[in-house]
Amino acid sequence: MSLDTGYAEALIIYNGRTIKGVGGGVCQVSTTAFRAAFTGGYPIIERWPHAYRVGWYERGAGPGLDASVFSPYVDFKFQNDTPYHILIEAYANDVAGRLTFKFYSTSDGRQVTISEPIVETVIPHPEDKLEEDPTLPAGTRQQVDYAADGADVTVKRTVTRNGQVVSEDRVFTRYQPWQAIFKVGTGGETP
């Protein structure tokens, strides 16, 4: 991934911090594709969660259904276990900040039931951290990372066909507690 190959900078999780990096935002694609495959009842071969609960990904779905990617180490993969092809269409709506995947295929009769997220072992986030920054004007305060409680989250999925259980599985995620970080200006005059 590089700026030269069409990727842009956005927020990424790197080395225990949320920073701007090339390819940030790609996880919106992997998360959306994961949810489409998961709700379609397809086997999930490889899925990695984010280090902490990212509120953006919890809108409408709750915690535990995110999928991060970081080339070449972390990927998302699912398997088409039907005898039919899948047509996948993706739609981006920049105004609404929405990405949609549509999977089209011949039905093999499967029905999918997904539980509400089960949130356990909540670990409160650490106290806010303040870091002095001489490049910011004195007295200014800039938030560069956001607090999130840690938790264990389980989402259960049952796939049935003709009233018979075909598969039961779960997605388990252990989110780390995450610290809010503020840069505090120690530089020249406040504007």
Summary of the structure (lengths in Angstrom):
residues: 191
radius of gyration: 20.0
end to end distance: 37.6
largest distance: 71.7
contacts: 496
relative contact order: 0.19
helix: 11%
strand: 46%
